Amino acid sequence: MAYGNLSVNSNALAADGRSLDALKLQAGQNSAGAIKEAAKQFEALFMRELVKSMREATMKSGLLDSAGGDLSADLLDQQLSVQMSGMPGGLSEQIARQLSQRINGDDPAAAVRGVSSTVPVAGAAPLRTTASQAEFVQRHAQAAARVEQASGIPSAFMLGQAGHETGWGRSEITKADGSPSYNLFGIKATSGWTGKVAEITTTEYVNGAAQKVVAKFRAYDSYEDSMRDYARMITQSPRYAQVSQQTDSAQAYASGLQKAGYATDPDYASKLSRAINSTLQLQRAQSI
C-alpha cells in the first residue's frame, strides 16, 4: 500500500524501528489513508501481544518446546494479528481518531508517541485486566450471541457495557440476602417495572458531582434475561431510537447512550467505548 513516496505492505506487521519510522512519516502527512494504515498497524501490534499472551497461558506444555517451534508460533501470531486488525468497530478506529487529533495539534510526531501509551508495542507487558475481561466475555458469550441474533445489537457492545457496569463481573448488583440480581446493565426499577427488585447504594452524578444514593434496580432469573431486557429497552424505547441505529461504531453507540441519558457519569461514553473495543479484541482472539 503506497502513500506519496512511501509504501507499506498492509499484510506485514510493523514491529521494527524502520517500519515504525515509516508509520510516523505517513501519519505526519495528515492523509486519511495514511492515518488509517498507521492505526491498523498499531492495532495489529496490540493483537500480536494479546494473542501471544493467551497462547503462552493456555498452550505451553514444556514437553515439545523448541526454538523452531517458538519461531513458528511467533510468525503465526504475527499473521493472525494482521488479519484481525482494521475491522469495523475495532480499536483501529479509536486510534485513527487519536492520531488525527494529535496531528492537527502542535506536534505531529506526538501522534505515534501518544498512541504507544494506549497500545502496547512488541515486547511490552500484556494488559493486566485482560485475564478477567477474557473470562467475563467467554462466560457470557453464548447468551450474548443468542440475544444479538434476536435483537441485532452486537454481542460485543452488550458484553462491553455489561463488563463496564459490573467491573467485569467483580461488582455485580446483589439482593438484600446476597443472592444475585443478574442485572448486568445497571437498569433501574422505575414505577413501570413489576418484576423483582434489588435495592443498593450507588453513585450518581448531580451537576457533575458524585453522590451516594439508595436506588432500586431490576432483578432477573438469569443473565440472559438481563441481556434480553436490555436489548428490548434499546430497540423499543423511543429514548434510544437513534442508539439502536448506531451499531456500526463503538464510539457512536457509546456517545448515543450518554446523550440519551443512560448514565449520569460525564465520562461514560469514553469509558464504555474503551470497554467495547476491549471486548472486540477479546472476541477475535478467542475465535482463533
Buried (B, 14 or more C-beta within 10 A) or exposed (E): BEBEEBEBEEEEBBBEEEBBEBBBBBBBBBBEEBBBBBBBBBBBBBBBBBBBBBBEEEEEEEEEEEEEEEEEBBEEBBBBBBEBBBBEBBBBBBBBEBBBEBBEEEEBEEBBEBBBEEBBBBEEEBBEEBBBBBEBBEEBBEBBBBBBEEBEBBBBBBBBBBBBBBEBBEEBBBBEEEEBBBBBBBBEBEEEBEEBBBBBEBEEBEEEEEEEEEBEBBBBEEBBBBBBBBBEBBBEEEEBEEBBEBBEBBBBBBBBBBEBEBBBBEEBBBBBBBBBBBBBBBBBBEEE
